[in-house]
């Protein structure tokens, strides 16, 4: 499971999070979870669970492949 800073960085890269990377799971982070969940057809509950984690890692790996960089999620 990604830690909160990793989640924020990945969500920011994907355009779902616009606040500072602070490692705090506040309102902005939870809204980013909801926006990501909605965009990727997940249950929209604002909770960062196993399915949201897996989809975020999968999405980042896909983006990394497109960029030709090390694929590590």
PyMOL CGO cylinders between C-alpha atoms (Angstrom):
from pymol import cmd
from pymol.cgo import CYLINDER

trace = [
    CYLINDER, 0.00, 0.00, 0.00, 1.37, 3.40, -0.95, 0.3, 1, 1, 1, 1, 1, 1,
    CYLINDER, 1.37, 3.40, -0.95, 1.96, 5.88, 1.86, 0.3, 1, 1, 1, 1, 1, 1,
    CYLINDER, 1.96, 5.88, 1.86, 0.06, 9.18, 1.84, 0.3, 1, 1, 1, 1, 1, 1,
    CYLINDER, 0.06, 9.18, 1.84, 2.89, 11.20, 0.28, 0.3, 1, 1, 1, 1, 1, 1,
    CYLINDER, 2.89, 11.20, 0.28, 3.24, 8.66, -2.53, 0.3, 1, 1, 1, 1, 1, 1,
    CYLINDER, 3.24, 8.66, -2.53, -0.53, 8.78, -3.10, 0.3, 1, 1, 1, 1, 1, 1,
    CYLINDER, -0.53, 8.78, -3.10, -0.49, 12.57, -3.20, 0.3, 1, 1, 1, 1, 1, 1,
    CYLINDER, -0.49, 12.57, -3.20, 2.45, 12.65, -5.63, 0.3, 1, 1, 1, 1, 1, 1,
    CYLINDER, 2.45, 12.65, -5.63, 0.82, 10.15, -7.97, 0.3, 1, 1, 1, 1, 1, 1,
    CYLINDER, 0.82, 10.15, -7.97, -2.58, 11.82, -7.78, 0.3, 1, 1, 1, 1, 1, 1,
    CYLINDER, -2.58, 11.82, -7.78, -0.95, 15.19, -8.40, 0.3, 1, 1, 1, 1, 1, 1,
    CYLINDER, -0.95, 15.19, -8.40, 0.88, 13.83, -11.44, 0.3, 1, 1, 1, 1, 1, 1,
    CYLINDER, 0.88, 13.83, -11.44, -2.42, 12.50, -12.80, 0.3, 1, 1, 1, 1, 1, 1,
    CYLINDER, -2.42, 12.50, -12.80, -4.15, 15.85, -12.16, 0.3, 1, 1, 1, 1, 1, 1,
    CYLINDER, -4.15, 15.85, -12.16, -6.43, 14.81, -9.31, 0.3, 1, 1, 1, 1, 1, 1,
    CYLINDER, -6.43, 14.81, -9.31, -4.59, 16.58, -6.47, 0.3, 1, 1, 1, 1, 1, 1,
    CYLINDER, -4.59, 16.58, -6.47, -3.50, 20.21, -6.52, 0.3, 1, 1, 1, 1, 1, 1,
    CYLINDER, -3.50, 20.21, -6.52, -2.41, 20.95, -2.97, 0.3, 1, 1, 1, 1, 1, 1,
    CYLINDER, -2.41, 20.95, -2.97, 1.06, 20.56, -1.45, 0.3, 1, 1, 1, 1, 1, 1,
    CYLINDER, 1.06, 20.56, -1.45, 2.57, 17.13, -0.85, 0.3, 1, 1, 1, 1, 1, 1,
    CYLINDER, 2.57, 17.13, -0.85, 2.40, 17.07, 2.93, 0.3, 1, 1, 1, 1, 1, 1,
    CYLINDER, 2.40, 17.07, 2.93, 1.62, 13.48, 3.89, 0.3, 1, 1, 1, 1, 1, 1,
    CYLINDER, 1.62, 13.48, 3.89, -1.61, 14.50, 5.60, 0.3, 1, 1, 1, 1, 1, 1,
    CYLINDER, -1.61, 14.50, 5.60, -4.81, 12.74, 4.59, 0.3, 1, 1, 1, 1, 1, 1,
    CYLINDER, -4.81, 12.74, 4.59, -6.98, 15.84, 4.75, 0.3, 1, 1, 1, 1, 1, 1,
    CYLINDER, -6.98, 15.84, 4.75, -9.97, 17.09, 2.78, 0.3, 1, 1, 1, 1, 1, 1,
    CYLINDER, -9.97, 17.09, 2.78, -7.97, 17.76, -0.38, 0.3, 1, 1, 1, 1, 1, 1,
    CYLINDER, -7.97, 17.76, -0.38, -6.46, 14.28, -0.39, 0.3, 1, 1, 1, 1, 1, 1,
    CYLINDER, -6.46, 14.28, -0.39, -9.80, 12.61, 0.23, 0.3, 1, 1, 1, 1, 1, 1,
    CYLINDER, -9.80, 12.61, 0.23, -11.39, 14.65, -2.56, 0.3, 1, 1, 1, 1, 1, 1,
    CYLINDER, -11.39, 14.65, -2.56, -8.58, 13.52, -4.86, 0.3, 1, 1, 1, 1, 1, 1,
    CYLINDER, -8.58, 13.52, -4.86, -9.38, 9.91, -3.91, 0.3, 1, 1, 1, 1, 1, 1,
    CYLINDER, -9.38, 9.91, -3.91, -13.04, 10.47, -4.80, 0.3, 1, 1, 1, 1, 1, 1,
    CYLINDER, -13.04, 10.47, -4.80, -12.21, 12.15, -8.11, 0.3, 1, 1, 1, 1, 1, 1,
    CYLINDER, -12.21, 12.15, -8.11, -9.79, 9.35, -9.03, 0.3, 1, 1, 1, 1, 1, 1,
    CYLINDER, -9.79, 9.35, -9.03, -12.29, 6.68, -8.02, 0.3, 1, 1, 1, 1, 1, 1,
    CYLINDER, -12.29, 6.68, -8.02, -15.00, 8.29, -10.13, 0.3, 1, 1, 1, 1, 1, 1,
    CYLINDER, -15.00, 8.29, -10.13, -12.72, 8.63, -13.17, 0.3, 1, 1, 1, 1, 1, 1,
    CYLINDER, -12.72, 8.63, -13.17, -11.68, 4.98, -13.01, 0.3, 1, 1, 1, 1, 1, 1,
    CYLINDER, -11.68, 4.98, -13.01, -15.05, 3.37, -12.28, 0.3, 1, 1, 1, 1, 1, 1,
    CYLINDER, -15.05, 3.37, -12.28, -14.38, 2.49, -8.66, 0.3, 1, 1, 1, 1, 1, 1,
    CYLINDER, -14.38, 2.49, -8.66, -16.77, 2.84, -5.73, 0.3, 1, 1, 1, 1, 1, 1,
    CYLINDER, -16.77, 2.84, -5.73, -16.67, 6.56, -4.89, 0.3, 1, 1, 1, 1, 1, 1,
    CYLINDER, -16.67, 6.56, -4.89, -16.28, 6.70, -1.12, 0.3, 1, 1, 1, 1, 1, 1,
    CYLINDER, -16.28, 6.70, -1.12, -13.10, 8.73, -0.59, 0.3, 1, 1, 1, 1, 1, 1,
    CYLINDER, -13.10, 8.73, -0.59, -11.49, 5.82, 1.21, 0.3, 1, 1, 1, 1, 1, 1,
    CYLINDER, -11.49, 5.82, 1.21, -8.08, 4.69, 0.01, 0.3, 1, 1, 1, 1, 1, 1,
    CYLINDER, -8.08, 4.69, 0.01, -8.53, 0.94, 0.08, 0.3, 1, 1, 1, 1, 1, 1,
    CYLINDER, -8.53, 0.94, 0.08, -7.03, -2.04, -1.70, 0.3, 1, 1, 1, 1, 1, 1,
    CYLINDER, -7.03, -2.04, -1.70, -8.87, -1.49, -5.00, 0.3, 1, 1, 1, 1, 1, 1,
    CYLINDER, -8.87, -1.49, -5.00, -8.03, 2.22, -5.17, 0.3, 1, 1, 1, 1, 1, 1,
    CYLINDER, -8.03, 2.22, -5.17, -4.40, 1.43, -4.34, 0.3, 1, 1, 1, 1, 1, 1,
    CYLINDER, -4.40, 1.43, -4.34, -4.19, -1.23, -7.07, 0.3, 1, 1, 1, 1, 1, 1,
    CYLINDER, -4.19, -1.23, -7.07, -5.79, 1.04, -9.69, 0.3, 1, 1, 1, 1, 1, 1,
    CYLINDER, -5.79, 1.04, -9.69, -3.53, 3.98, -8.82, 0.3, 1, 1, 1, 1, 1, 1,
    CYLINDER, -3.53, 3.98, -8.82, -0.40, 1.82, -9.09, 0.3, 1, 1, 1, 1, 1, 1,
    CYLINDER, -0.40, 1.82, -9.09, -1.64, 0.30, -12.36, 0.3, 1, 1, 1, 1, 1, 1,
    CYLINDER, -1.64, 0.30, -12.36, -2.38, 3.75, -13.77, 0.3, 1, 1, 1, 1, 1, 1,
    CYLINDER, -2.38, 3.75, -13.77, 1.02, 5.14, -12.79, 0.3, 1, 1, 1, 1, 1, 1,
    CYLINDER, 1.02, 5.14, -12.79, 2.80, 2.11, -14.26, 0.3, 1, 1, 1, 1, 1, 1,
    CYLINDER, 2.80, 2.11, -14.26, 0.93, 2.65, -17.54, 0.3, 1, 1, 1, 1, 1, 1,
    CYLINDER, 0.93, 2.65, -17.54, 2.02, 6.30, -17.56, 0.3, 1, 1, 1, 1, 1, 1,
    CYLINDER, 2.02, 6.30, -17.56, 5.61, 5.31, -16.80, 0.3, 1, 1, 1, 1, 1, 1,
    CYLINDER, 5.61, 5.31, -16.80, 5.59, 2.88, -19.75, 0.3, 1, 1, 1, 1, 1, 1,
    CYLINDER, 5.59, 2.88, -19.75, 4.31, 5.64, -22.04, 0.3, 1, 1, 1, 1, 1, 1,
    CYLINDER, 4.31, 5.64, -22.04, 7.15, 7.91, -20.89, 0.3, 1, 1, 1, 1, 1, 1,
    CYLINDER, 7.15, 7.91, -20.89, 9.76, 5.18, -21.26, 0.3, 1, 1, 1, 1, 1, 1,
    CYLINDER, 9.76, 5.18, -21.26, 10.95, 5.49, -17.68, 0.3, 1, 1, 1, 1, 1, 1,
    CYLINDER, 10.95, 5.49, -17.68, 11.54, 2.80, -15.05, 0.3, 1, 1, 1, 1, 1, 1,
    CYLINDER, 11.54, 2.80, -15.05, 8.19, 1.16, -14.32, 0.3, 1, 1, 1, 1, 1, 1,
    CYLINDER, 8.19, 1.16, -14.32, 7.93, 0.95, -10.55, 0.3, 1, 1, 1, 1, 1, 1,
    CYLINDER, 7.93, 0.95, -10.55, 4.50, 2.39, -9.76, 0.3, 1, 1, 1, 1, 1, 1,
]
cmd.load_cgo(trace, "trace")
